[in-house]
Amino acid sequence: MHAGRLVRVCALGLVLVVLLGGCGSLKKSIDRINRSQEAYYLLQGFIHDQLTSKFHRSVRSVSCTPHVDQVEDNSSSNMNCVVRFTNGTSYTTQGTVTSTSQDPDFGAYYSYSFYDPPGVDITTAPLPGPTVRLSAANPASLFAANNLAAVIRQLTGRFGRDLIVQMALYPGELVAVIAANGQARAVSATYAGTVKVGPSVSFNGPRSGIDFAQLVPGVIQHLTKLIVAKGGVPLAEINRFVLTNSLPGQNSGWNI
């Protein structure tokens, strides 16, 4: 990894001192204002903003320790920062706050740095949810064999030689990751025939998956009928089937 670009910002030290007589909410507000000017808190905000704007990652939280209040003039403070993304993944990076000057009338002049996040391996990262909503009870649902077959034919014509390493099937959309020769792509196809293909990204090591020829539309329809008949689940409440490639004997199947 390499260090993230340094961006300089100014932090105004703010300390409010008041006499509190049972004013709990006021004290919390003051504590929150003071905390927002502490070095660790500013570093957390910097990392969050950079990951969002520069790397286009959706961040759930950033937590840096120890909680350093201030950094002395012409010195640096290193912290351990844990970043959690909204897709459930996370990474840990060293974050650094450097104080380059001290103006008693203005406050500390801080710069920040951290290590870039690792690249996303789309072959193992959680799949995105569907962009199209449709009830399984809708006649156009992809849980019906004829409808799914049409989508599979469309994808096979373009990607028939690739391996399906991840896949989730929703009534209105098929979402998958396909791979071949160390390159993977995210693809999706809606019940209406709209196909979207992401850029190719590299990955290392072997991956398990199935060929498009192994994707039998009638299996999904059969499973759907069994769930309704044997499980007593209304058809409209069945919302997805997820491919699993980790069954015993190196077999693949469906999680519901």
Secondary structure by P-SEA (a helix, b strand, c coil): ccccbbbbbbbbbbbbbbbcccaaaaaaaaaaaaaaacaaaaaaaaaaaaaaccccccccccccccccccccccbbbbbbbbbbcccccbbbbbbbbbbccccccccccccccccccccccccccccccccbbbbcccccccccaaaaaaaaaaaaacccccccccccccccccccccccccbbbbbbbcccbbbbbccbbbbccbbbbbccccccaaaaaaaaaaaaaccccccccccbbbbbccccccbbbbcc
